[in-house]
Amino acid sequence: MNGDEGVRGAFAENFARGVEVGAAVSVWRDGAEALSLTGGWRDAARSVPWTADTLVLVWSATKGLASACVLHALERAGVPLEARVAEFWPEFGRCGKESITVGQVLSHRAGLSALDARDLSLLDHDGVARAIEAQVPEWPEGGTHGYGPRTFGFVADEMVRRLAGGMPLGAYFRAHFGEPLGLDLWIGLPEAEHGRVAQMLPAKFIAGVEVEDEFARAMARPDSLTRRAFSSPGGLMAASAMNAPGVRAAALPSLGGIGSASALAKFYAMLAAGGAWAGRRYFAAHTVGQMTRTLSQGWDGVLQMETAFSAGFMRDPVDANGLKMRAMFGPSARAFGHPGAGGSLAFADPENGIGFAYVMNQMEPGVLPKRRALALVEALYAG
């Protein structure tokens, strides 16, 4: 299987259709980068070319990195997914959360999609962590599941801090993955790297690009769980706000990762290789198994669609016959990863030894990646 030429064609077609400003795609296969494509421009004025060293915000694709940090910290501490979060974060166990497990948090089943506390800033980790401790879950334990677009990163960050002697998740990622793997990828960008970052451009209507109607209707209702989840904690609601240097420097494990397609795909290539790379083991086999095994599937009360999650990673949901209901991560039943707002997508395919990442700066509307990214994935596996 080698669909590299098809990926080249699909990547070029996205630009020909006028749906890209700047973008990059990377495919790693069996431990080496098989394909790396860049094109377009870093800025709205189309004055600065997008090159191989361009970095870009990947939004919720950051959640895959954050989840890997949590699983790594759990493995090092000898804490299983079945453990109650309150065992190592006692304050979390307040207000009906005493029995919530790590696995429930990572698979978006903890009922913490939104916060009741008002006037919380997305840049205030301590304030949000205290609000999470005081939050009553949206539903009884095991009742349903709902994606936490903003809150998830704060819970993940605080769990890592409690398990790793207070080290913030962004620093943990660099220490245990970013530096050892040589990744151009950060959760909290150093000032010295800001000059390489592409400008994020807000979503615009594009003819032929579908928008999930049920999600759009829910977002339009101020009192819906969907709207509350995407606006708590508050701030940084506009794509342009994410271009500020102070925001790029902030460590936001739900949506603040900044890096290159090559680095993101290499990280997933390491996971696809069973958690080992260049003679160094990053994860035990059983931990990688937690990434490939679905813990939760059903109707998502926030995203307003069928979703499936392993321990922090999104999976393609399957029907009663075990067939994929969508193939965002390709045909393999073991593939896992995470998309990001506006269209970015990254995943690992252990069955075929693939790490894949697509990133861009022109956002598209809706929840999950659409034709731009999916055409690349389809071409990859059509070869």
C-alpha positions, 0 to 999 in steps of 0.5 A: 500500500502506497498512496503517496502520489494520490495524496499529492494530487488531492493536496494540489486539488485542495489549492486548485479548488480555492479552499486553502490559503496555507497547508501541510500534510505529512505521512510517516510509514514504518519509522520514516517520513514517506511524504511531506508537502507544504503549500500556499501562504502563512498569512491572509495577505498571501505575502509569506510562503508556507515552508517546511519549517512553518508552525501552525495552531492545531486546535483540538488535535492538541487533545491527542498530545494531552491524552498521551501525556496523561497516559504516560504519567499514569504508566509511570505512577502505576495508576490504572484507568480504573482508578478514581481521579480523587485518589491522586487529586482529592479535591476533584472528588467533591460535588458528586465526583468521588467515584469518577474514574480516569477512564471516564474522564479520558473518554468524555463520560465524566459529565464535565463538558461545561462549567457553571462558574462564570467569568472564568478565563481560558488563560486561568489554569488555577481558577478553572481547576478550582471550578472543576473541583466545585462542579456538579457533573451534568449527568449521573455516573455512566449516564451518557457522554459528551465531549469537553471542548475546553474543560478536557485540557484543564482536567488532563493538565491537573491530572498530570501535575498531580501525578508528576510532582507539579509539572504542567502538561505543556512542560511534560510534553516537551520533556518526555516527547518533544525534546527526545523525539526532536519535534517542532511541536509545543503546548505553550510556544517559546518566544523564539519560535513565534516568527515561524507561526502561520496566521489563523484565518476565521472560517468562511462559507465554502460552496459544497462544504457541508455543516453539521445541522444538528450541531449548528442548531445546538450552538445557536441556542444559548442554553444548550449544553453544546453552546455552554461547552464551547464557551466555558471557560470563556475567552478566545472565541474568535480564531483571530484571537489565537494569533496573539503572542500571549495566547500562543505562549499559553499552555492550553492542552485542549486547543493550544498546540502549535507545530508542524505537520511533520512533527505531529505525524512523527509523534503518531508514527511513534504510537503506530510503532507500538510506543517505541522509537529509535531504540527508546521505549516511550509507552508500554504495549498495554498503554498503547492498547488503551489508545486503540480500545474504544471505551465509549461510543454513543450519541454525543450530547455536545457534538450532536453526533455519534462519537467514540473515544478510547483513553483520550483519543477519538476513534471512528464509531462502528455500527452493530456489525462492527463496520465503521460509520465513518472513516476519518482515520482510514480503514483500519479498525485499530486507528486512533487520533484526534481532529482539530477545529477548522479541519486539522487531523492527525492519527496513528494506524498501528496496523499499517505503521502509519502516522498522519497529520494534515494542518492548515490556517484557513479554517472551515465551519463545522465540527469534524474535518471535511473534504479537504482532509478526508480526500487526503486520507482516502487517497493515502489508502487508495494506493 
